[in-house]
């Protein structure tokens, strides 16, 4: 059961450490730290991905700014109360640090999950088809992670109109995206960062392991 749930959400990343790990939270007397990893895209741009790592792993292998590291883990979410509103916070939870592989894809994720909101289909000003969806991915301890995903082209057409509750297998990469948000009382828009899975492959599946 636990192994199946682990396979619902598998991430491999390798990149450069941007900032020193800072204490984030504690669970059952175990401390967890957060930092960011800079991962190159084929286009020459970068994704800056938030990472969560346990003190236990850090004690065995300290991390410093500028280090190039590879890791395996899961893309996880939790709700944070901010300005009396619930905000979905996303981070890659490190399960293990591993050896750097020059031949590996530096940013990959594989997930099995349920569509938990109606997908939103749209087209860009350049007529590129896009479909946004939120995938609920089962995790152990009766929890789920809610992962924003974006599909393009034929994949967007395929997802468009799928019913809430449809089970999907998804392969892609985790991307960061900056956007501007106008806030009441502020003269200038605030620049924020969104994180999502850019889908390269997807297919329906019959059923998933329940929580």
C-alpha positions in Angstrom: 0.0 0.0 0.0 2.7 2.5 1.0 4.8 1.6 -2.0 1.9 2.2 -4.3 1.2 5.6 -2.8 4.9 6.6 -3.1 4.6 5.6 -6.8 1.7 8.0 -7.2 4.1 11.0 -7.0 7.7 10.7 -8.1 10.0 13.6 -8.7 13.7 13.7 -9.9 15.5 17.1 -9.9 19.0 18.2 -10.3 20.2 21.8 -10.2 22.1 24.5 -8.3 21.2 25.5 -4.7 20.1 29.2 -4.7 19.9 29.9 -0.9 20.8 28.3 2.4 18.3 25.9 3.9 16.2 27.8 6.5 14.1 26.2 9.3 10.6 25.8 8.0 8.5 23.7 10.3 8.7 20.7 12.7 6.6 17.5 12.7 6.8 15.0 15.5 10.1 16.5 16.8 11.7 16.4 13.4 12.8 19.7 11.9 12.3 20.5 8.2 14.2 23.1 6.2 13.4 25.0 3.0 15.5 26.3 0.1 15.3 26.8 -3.6 16.9 24.9 -6.5 17.7 26.5 -9.9 17.1 24.1 -12.8 17.9 24.9 -16.4 15.3 24.6 -19.2 16.2 23.6 -22.8 15.3 27.1 -23.8 18.2 28.5 -21.7 15.8 29.9 -19.0 15.5 28.5 -15.5 12.9 27.2 -13.1 13.4 28.1 -9.4 11.7 25.3 -7.4 11.0 25.4 -3.6 12.5 22.4 -1.8 11.7 20.9 1.6 14.3 18.7 3.3 14.5 17.0 6.7 17.2 17.8 9.2 18.2 14.1 9.3 19.2 14.3 5.6 20.9 17.6 6.0 23.0 16.2 8.9 24.3 13.4 6.6 25.0 15.8 3.7 25.0 19.6 4.4 23.9 21.9 1.6 25.5 25.2 0.6 24.7 28.0 -1.9 26.1 27.1 -5.3 26.1 23.3 -4.6 24.9 21.2 -7.5 22.7 18.5 -6.2 20.4 15.7 -7.4 17.4 14.5 -5.5 14.4 12.2 -5.5 11.1 13.1 -3.8 7.5 14.1 -4.1 5.7 17.3 -5.2 3.5 18.2 -2.1 1.0 20.8 -1.1 -0.5 22.3 2.0 -2.9 25.1 2.8 -1.6 28.2 4.5 -3.7 31.0 5.9 -2.6 34.3 4.4 -4.7 37.6 4.7 -7.6 35.5 5.9 -7.5 33.4 2.8 -6.3 29.9 2.2 -3.3 29.7 -0.1 -2.0 26.5 -1.7 1.7 26.2 -1.0 3.8 23.8 -3.1 7.2 22.3 -2.5 9.2 19.3 -3.5 9.7 17.1 -0.5 13.1 15.3 -0.6 13.1 11.6 0.1 16.8 11.1 -0.8 19.8 13.0 -2.2 21.4 11.0 -5.0 24.4 11.1 -7.4 24.4 13.7 -10.2 23.8 12.2 -13.6 24.9 14.3 -16.6 22.7 12.2 -18.9 19.5 12.5 -16.9 16.6 14.8 -17.5 17.1 17.4 -14.8 13.4 18.0 -14.1 10.9 15.1 -14.2 7.7 14.2 -12.4 5.3 11.3 -12.7 1.9 11.4 -10.9 -1.3 9.4 -10.7 -4.2 11.5 -9.5 -7.8 12.6 -9.8 -9.1 15.7 -11.5 -10.7 17.5 -8.6 -12.0 20.7 -10.3 -13.4 21.3 -13.7 -10.5 21.8 -16.1 -10.3 25.3 -17.7 -9.6 25.4 -21.4 -8.3 28.5 -23.1 -6.2 29.7 -26.0 -3.3 32.2 -26.0 -3.2 35.3 -28.2 -1.1 33.2 -30.6 -3.9 30.5 -30.7 -2.0 28.0 -28.6 -4.4 25.7 -26.7 -4.0 25.4 -23.0 -5.9 23.5 -20.3 -5.4 24.1 -16.6 -6.5 21.5 -14.1 -6.0 20.6 -10.4 -4.9 17.0 -9.7 -5.5 15.4 -6.3 -2.7 12.9 -5.6 -3.1 10.4 -2.8 -0.4 10.3 -0.1 0.0 8.0 2.9 -1.5 8.9 6.3 -4.9 9.6 4.6 -3.7 12.8 2.9 -3.7 14.1 -0.6 -1.6 16.7 -2.4 -3.4 19.1 -4.8 -1.1 19.8 -7.7 -1.9 22.5 -10.4 -1.2 21.2 -13.9 -1.1 22.7 -17.3 -1.6 20.8 -20.6 -0.8 22.0 -24.1 -2.0 21.4 -27.6 -3.5 17.9 -28.1 -3.1 17.2 -24.4 -5.2 20.3 -23.7 -7.9 19.1 -26.1 -7.8 15.6 -24.5 -8.3 17.0 -21.0 -10.9 19.5 -21.9 -14.3 18.4 -20.8 -13.1 15.4 -18.7 -15.3 14.8 -15.7 -14.2 15.6 -12.1 -13.0 12.4 -10.6 -11.3 11.1 -13.7 -8.1 9.3 -12.9 -5.0 10.3 -14.9 -1.4 9.3 -15.2 0.7 12.4 -15.9 4.4 12.8 -16.9 6.0 16.3 -17.1 8.2 18.8 -15.4 7.7 21.2 -12.5 7.9 24.8 -13.7 8.0 28.2 -11.9 6.1 31.2 -13.4 6.1 34.8 -12.4 2.9 36.8 -12.6 1.7 40.3 -11.5 -1.2 40.7 -9.1 -3.0 44.0 -8.3 -3.7 44.3 -4.5 -6.1 46.9 -3.1 -4.2 49.8 -1.5 -1.0 49.2 -3.6 -0.1 51.5 -6.4 2.1 49.0 -8.1 1.3 45.3 -8.9 2.9 42.7 -6.8 5.1 40.1 -8.6 4.4 36.6 -7.4 5.5 33.1 -8.4 3.3 30.2 -9.3 4.4 26.5 -9.5 2.7 23.9 -11.6 3.4 20.7 -13.6 3.8 21.2 -17.3 2.4 18.0 -18.8 4.2 16.2 -21.6 2.3 12.9 -21.5 -1.0 11.9 -19.9 -3.4 9.0 -20.1 -6.5 7.9 -18.2 -6.2 5.0 -15.7 -8.9 2.8 -14.3 -8.4 3.3 -10.6 -6.0 4.4 -7.9 -5.1 3.3 -4.4 -7.5 5.0 -2.0 -6.3 6.9 1.0 
